[in-house]
Amino acid sequence: MKTAKKLIVTLLIIVTIASMLPIYASASGTIAWGAANVNGSSVRIRSGPGLDHSVLTHANRGDIVVIIERTNDEWHKINFHGTIGYMNVSFLERIREAANFNKSGAITGSVVNMRARPNTTSSVLVSHRAGTVMSIIGINNGWYKVEHGNHTGYIRSDLMAIVSRTEAAATLTATAAAATAASATPVSTQVTPTGPAPDPNRSLGQQIADYAVSYVGHNYVWGGSSPSTGFDCSGLVTYVLRQFGIRVTRSASGQYRDNGTHIDRSELVPGDLVFFSTNGHSVTHVGIYIGDGRFVHASGTNVGVVITSLNNANRVRTWFGAKRVI
């Protein structure tokens, strides 16, 4: 009998530990497990899992919080508008692994893939560099569903940080301010861009590509050709190349007609210009090739400056040709 009791106790312990594994498997503090709604008014978010910890901020009924860690039966570690803290479970309802969401997020990894589905085996839609700010529209068991440019996909939550709307706006404003300062520099000779510092070990084309990528997230404005006003497609190309002492015709069709030498698509290297058509017989769009089958361009009013794969671009525009201007 004693042996049987010991066996039962042992089994109970094993079952208890096994039931806790899903909780602690996501307890790294970096993976967004799920989401929940706040069901109280002015609910306190604390610095630790207990009433003796300091209050960081408050959340109100209906607010959505990201659950980073289901710490125990009483407290969950959460992220609310970029504030990471702890909330008592009694104030959370509709706890779920997948949910709609509405926040801003910034890429924290160096180069991060946006995928078609929330897993590492699905196709890569586009890649983004550290600091890129985008809209988070959903959360799905460790992945954020995001929108950026003309892409909607998924990015691992441990590679993004939720930021407030104010922080997101400040990030874009700071980038624009730095770029505006660069535009004020005389361009009669080649100048040093104020975006990413040029690497002397990289080719001029790669430096141009890196600099163009630094404007991802800026607004599209028809006729625009500076960070302070926004860019259209040829305005972005004109502005970026001008920072390296390269003058080109202002329009996309003019750049294809007047500047550089024609190259085959198979010859593309970073810094080359890629051209597209929406009518099938003339150039209507241009971007800067950055390597790996991708290019940066000012895509449209509702999109802004984004990175797109050449293959995805063919869904809305027809490939027309490429020119080398360096």
Residue pairs with C-beta under 8 A, 6 or more apart in sequence:
23 69
23 70
23 71
26 33
26 68
26 69
26 70
26 142
27 69
27 70
27 71
28 69
28 158
29 68
29 69
29 77
29 84
30 68
30 157
30 158
31 68
31 142
31 157
31 158
32 66
32 67
32 68
32 79
32 139
32 142
32 143
32 144
32 157
32 158
33 67
33 68
33 69
33 70
33 97
33 141
33 142
34 66
34 67
34 95
34 96
34 97
34 98
34 99
34 139
34 141
35 64
35 65
35 66
35 67
35 95
35 96
35 99
35 101
35 139
36 64
36 65
36 67
36 76
36 78
36 92
36 93
36 94
36 95
36 96
37 62
37 63
37 64
37 65
37 92
37 93
37 94
38 59
38 60
38 61
38 62
38 63
38 64
38 65
38 87
38 91
38 92
38 93
39 61
39 91
39 92
39 93
40 60
40 61
40 91
41 60
41 61
42 58
42 59
42 60
43 58
43 59
43 60
43 87
43 88
43 91
44 55
44 58
44 87
45 55
45 56
45 57
45 58
45 59
45 78
45 80
45 83
45 85
45 86
45 87
46 53
46 54
46 55
46 56
46 85
46 86
46 87
47 53
47 54
47 55
47 56
47 85
47 86
48 86
49 71
49 72
49 74
49 75
49 77
49 86
50 75
50 86
53 86
56 83
56 85
57 80
57 81
57 83
57 85
59 65
59 80
59 87
63 80
64 99
64 101
64 102
65 78
65 79
65 80
65 87
65 92
66 78
66 79
66 80
66 101
66 139
66 157
66 162
67 76
67 77
67 78
67 92
67 95
68 76
68 77
68 78
68 79
68 84
69 76
69 77
70 76
70 77
71 77
71 86
73 89
74 88
74 89
74 90
75 86
75 87
75 88
75 89
76 86
76 87
76 89
76 92
77 84
77 85
77 86
78 84
78 85
78 86
78 87
79 162
80 87
81 103
81 162
81 164
82 161
82 162
82 163
82 164
82 167
97 140
97 141
98 138
98 139
98 140
98 141
99 138
99 139
100 137
100 138
101 136
101 137
101 138
101 139
101 144
101 145
102 135
102 136
102 137
103 135
103 136
103 162
104 133
104 134
104 135
104 136
104 162
104 163
104 164
104 165
104 167
104 168
105 133
105 134
105 135
105 136
105 144
105 146
105 155
105 160
105 161
105 162
105 163
106 131
106 132
106 133
106 134
106 160
106 161
106 163
106 167
106 168
106 171
107 128
107 129
107 130
107 131
107 132
107 134
107 155
107 159
107 160
108 130
108 159
108 160
108 161
109 130
109 159
110 129
110 130
111 127
111 128
111 129
111 130
112 127
112 128
112 129
112 130
112 155
112 156
112 159
112 160
113 124
113 125
113 126
113 127
113 155
114 124
114 125
114 126
114 127
114 128
114 146
114 148
114 151
114 153
114 154
114 155
115 122
115 123
115 124
115 125
115 153
115 154
115 155
116 122
116 123
116 124
116 125
116 153
116 154
117 154
118 140
118 141
118 142
118 143
118 145
118 154
119 143
119 154
120 156
122 154
125 151
125 153
125 309
125 312
126 148
126 149
126 151
126 153
126 294
126 306
126 307
126 308
126 309
126 312
127 292
127 294
127 307
128 134
128 148
128 155
128 216
128 307
129 213
129 216
131 171
132 148
132 216
132 217
133 163
133 168
133 171
133 172
133 217
134 146
134 147
134 148
134 217
135 146
135 147
135 148
136 144
136 145
136 146
136 160
136 162
137 145
137 146
137 147
137 152
138 144
138 145
139 145
139 157
140 154
142 156
142 157
142 158
143 154
143 155
143 156
143 157
144 154
144 155
144 156
144 157
144 160
145 152
145 153
145 154
146 152
146 153
146 154
146 155
146 160
148 217
148 306
149 216
149 299
149 303
149 304
149 305
149 306
149 307
149 308
150 299
150 300
150 303
150 306
150 308
150 316
151 306
151 308
151 312
163 171
172 217
172 218
175 214
175 215
175 217
175 218
175 227
176 218
176 227
176 228
177 227
178 194
178 195
179 194
179 195
179 214
179 215
179 226
179 227
180 226
180 227
180 228
181 194
182 191
182 193
182 194
182 195
182 243
183 226
183 227
183 228
183 239
183 243
185 191
185 243
187 242
187 243
187 245
189 245
190 244
190 245
191 243
191 244
191 245
192 198
193 207
193 211
193 243
193 244
195 210
195 211
195 214
195 215
196 210
196 211
196 213
196 214
198 207
198 210
198 211
199 206
199 207
199 210
202 210
203 269
203 270
203 271
204 244
204 271
204 326
205 269
205 270
205 271
205 272
205 326
206 270
206 271
206 291
207 244
207 271
208 240
208 241
208 244
208 270
208 271
208 288
208 326
209 270
209 271
209 288
209 289
209 290
209 291
209 296
210 290
211 240
211 243
211 244
212 236
212 240
212 288
212 290
212 296
213 290
213 296
213 307
215 227
215 231
215 236
215 240
215 296
215 305
216 296
216 305
216 306
216 307
217 304
217 305
218 227
218 230
218 231
218 298
218 304
218 305
219 230
219 231
219 304
219 305
220 230
220 231
220 232
220 298
220 299
220 300
220 301
220 302
220 303
220 304
220 305
221 229
221 230
221 231
221 232
221 235
222 232
222 301
223 232
223 235
224 230
224 231
224 232
224 235
224 298
225 231
225 232
225 234
225 235
225 236
225 238
225 239
225 250
226 235
226 239
227 239
230 298
230 304
231 239
231 298
231 305
232 298
233 252
233 285
233 286
233 287
233 297
233 298
233 299
234 250
234 251
234 252
234 254
234 255
234 286
235 250
235 298
236 287
236 288
236 296
236 297
236 298
236 305
237 248
237 252
237 255
237 273
237 286
237 287
237 288
238 248
238 250
240 288
241 247
241 248
241 325
244 326
246 325
246 326
248 254
248 255
248 258
248 259
248 260
248 325
249 255
249 257
249 258
249 259
252 275
252 283
252 284
252 285
252 286
253 282
253 283
253 284
255 273
255 275
255 283
255 286
255 323
255 325
256 273
256 275
256 283
256 286
256 320
256 321
256 323
257 283
259 273
259 323
259 325
260 273
260 323
260 324
260 325
260 326
261 323
261 324
262 321
262 322
262 323
263 272
263 322
263 323
263 324
264 322
265 310
265 319
265 322
267 322
268 274
268 289
268 322
269 289
269 291
269 324
270 289
270 290
270 291
271 288
271 289
271 324
271 325
271 326
272 288
272 289
272 322
272 323
272 324
272 325
273 286
273 287
273 288
273 289
273 322
273 323
273 324
273 325
274 286
274 287
274 288
274 289
274 295
274 310
274 319
274 321
274 322
275 283
275 285
275 286
275 319
275 320
275 321
275 322
275 323
276 283
276 284
276 285
276 286
276 287
276 313
276 317
276 318
276 319
276 320
277 283
277 284
277 285
277 317
277 318
277 320
278 284
278 285
278 316
278 317
278 318
280 318
283 320
283 321
284 317
285 297
285 317
286 297
287 295
287 296
287 297
287 308
288 295
288 296
288 297
289 295
289 322
290 296
290 307
293 309
293 310
293 311
294 307
294 308
294 309
294 310
295 307
295 308
295 310
295 313
296 305
296 306
296 307
296 308
297 305
297 306
297 308
298 304
298 305
299 305
299 306
299 308
310 319
313 319
